[in-house]
Amino acid sequence: MTVKYTREHEWIRIEGDTATVGITFYAQEQLGDVVFVELPEADTSADQGAEVAVVESVKAASDIYAPVTGTIIESNEELSDRPELVNEDPENDGWFFKMQLSDPSELDDLLDEADYQAFIQEEL
Amino acid sequence: MLWARELADVLTALEESTWVGLGARNSLRLETGLCLYGNDLTTETTPIEADLLWSIQKRRRTEGGFLGADIILRQINEGASRKRVGIAPTDGRTPLRDHTVLKNSSGDVVGEITSGGFGPTHEGPVAMGYVSHDMSTLGTELIAEVRGKALPCAVCDPIFVQQRYVRSL
């Protein structure tokens, strides 16, 4: 199991050819209290970088991008009733959606944890 | 500048106070249905369209004699073509943001959200905007276009939370 990160503050947990995607602890902290999440429908395909979900906090609405190319296979329906899970447990129960990867080589361009931590230090 | 800073230091030293940002100011005023100039009121808006008749003295309403009196007095008597209203999503949870287009069931544009967001005290989405006069009755069903999707919503009272502050001199 590998976890990678994007510069858009998403994490992506890879198990075989399936990836679970959510936003990082840092991202939820920047957003503030999450009040609404719009999730993608299953069986939709998405190119890397495509807008597939929306997260709304008390402050603003932000797009969530597909970190890799693939097909959405499942969304975290729990977030419809409990969007606050994104704040409470962003990197576990607060996951957004799962994807079937089309091109695992795209993962090579993503950040590992150390790179991501360095990246957010630069942003601060 | 020095005075402003000293005043801020005095105020924030109080136990009951803390710094807040524009977001907090915006959600608080939206929940109580207060207009933000530039968003909900512009040089193109009349007080009648904005549902702010209370802001015009009774004497002025009959005598006129102020800038815009021609149009405003006519609107007092005959009504305005559009009106400011509250808008609530039927699902009770999708926030409607500024500039969201509002349509009727036939798909014609009938208005626009001018301010919208989430109300922490209301514990739900809060929004206000302008709709054509015939769509401004409380409960009128509308369609908001949110990210290319049609979201059912309805006209509601723009006061989502009653003001409880006390005016004193």
Chai-1 contact restraints between the chains, C-beta under 6 A:
chainA,res_idxA,chainB,res_idxB,connection_type,confidence,min_distance_angstrom,max_distance_angstrom,comment,restraint_id
A,V35,B,F118,contact,1.0,0.0,6.0,A-B,restraint_1
A,F36,B,R93,contact,1.0,0.0,6.0,A-B,restraint_2
A,F36,B,T94,contact,1.0,0.0,6.0,A-B,restraint_3
A,F36,B,P95,contact,1.0,0.0,6.0,A-B,restraint_4
A,E56,B,P95,contact,1.0,0.0,6.0,A-B,restraint_5
A,V58,B,F118,contact,1.0,0.0,6.0,A-B,restraint_6
A,K59,B,G23,contact,1.0,0.0,6.0,A-B,restraint_7
